[in-house]
Amino acid sequence: MSVEHESQNHRHFKMHVTTITPPVKVPKAFVDREMLQSVFDVDKLESKMGSAVSVLKWDFTKKLLSRITPGILDDIIVEIDGKSMTLSQLGHITAKNAQTMFVNLTASPQVLNKWRRLVS
């Protein structure tokens, strides 16, 4: 579409408006279970894929747990006497093993006393 306009200075300008057409969608190929079954055993494939995914999940979990570091507790915010601070600011955090971490609060006696009252 083209629009012409004449102003007081008698200058002409044209404005071209183009419409953008959406991209053409290519139809997806459809393959049903019967077609796959004619080529290979789908049940056996599903079973093998299921076991592979289970092993992969276990492997990821094992690796994640074996690499636990005290840094994962850095974002924990604790409020003491109206002040917000991170857990690492209150005490020394150490990892004993993949399942156990220690937070040593002996450097902050005021926090240690409040902690004892909360726990008991």
Secondary structure, DSSP 8 states (H G I E B T S, - for coil): -EEEEE-TT--EEEEE----------------HHHHHHHS-HHHHHHHHHHHHHHHHHHHHHHHHHT--GGGGTT-EEEETTEEEEHHHHSEEEESSSS-EEEE-TT-HHHHHHHHHHH-
